[in-house]
Amino acid sequence: MTCFLCLQCGVQFTATETPPQHCPICEDERQFVRWEGQAWTTPQELAIGHRLVMRDDAGGLGFGIEPRFAIGQRAQLVQTQHGNVLWDCIPMVSDEAVAEINRRGGLAAIAISHCHFYSAMGKWSDAFGGVPIYLHADDRQWIMRPHPSIVSWQGETLAINPSLTLIRCGGHFAGSQVLHWRREGGNALLTGDTVQVTPTRRHVSFMYSYPNQIPLNATAVRRIAAALEPFDFDDIRGAWWDLNIIGGGKNSFATSVARYLAAIA
């Protein structure tokens, strides 16, 4: 029995003797099936040609896979005095990464923006004794590997600890969530690609489907803006290496919302 990984999106599936026939995440219009057809790999096969890398990203520890695998997102360790949280996830876990997180105080929880980044969340949780994985209940249908540590929370906000609050924004997916980090020296917003930092690193944008280039409608964007209005933040940390807005994040967000709505009007 093997927990196969989809070669296109990197999401891990529940254990089976043979690879699944379909990946519902890739068959959804927000993603796509490989031109060569659906394909799978295993954690063991992935480790042969890839490695987990750790490096500083805007003053925090990030985790990625080299060479690039699947969607190519990186995870981030959010360190607080109330416990550390892994934001978003990647399809590979290593002894070195576990040791480094433990050296920094261990892991209290995992939280993931949306299903494209669920990857090997169960394996990451197991590596730290079964820490809770916070996913919004509106995205429950996209869980391909059920795990006892998954917490399907409901509502609009959830305080993981006194420093960290999950905010359901919707938009990209019904349960798409971001993480607000209240900290000394300036609050931060970790957004996955619910709020996508653009290459200028001065603006953000929004999409229903990134690979298929389907924009998000005005109602959904206004809802995201309303969900984030009560929260102050200086930095916005995106889903990929170095895609961060450092300083002036709240103003950049507001400017970007106005610019986006004008563009699709």
Secondary structure, 3 states (H helix, E strand, C coil): CECCEECCCCCECCCECCCCCCCHHHHCCCCCCCCCCCCEECHHHHHHHCEEEEEEECCEEEEEEECCCCCCCCEEEECCCCCCEEECCCCCCCHHHHHHHHHCCCCCEEECCCHHHCCCHHHHHHHCCCCCEEEEHHHHHHCCCCCCCEEEECCCEEEEECCEEEEECCCCCCCCEEEEECCCCCCEEEEECCCEECCCCCCEECEEECCCCEECCHHHHHHHHHHHCCCCCCEEEECCCCCEECCCHHHHHHHHHHHHHHHHC
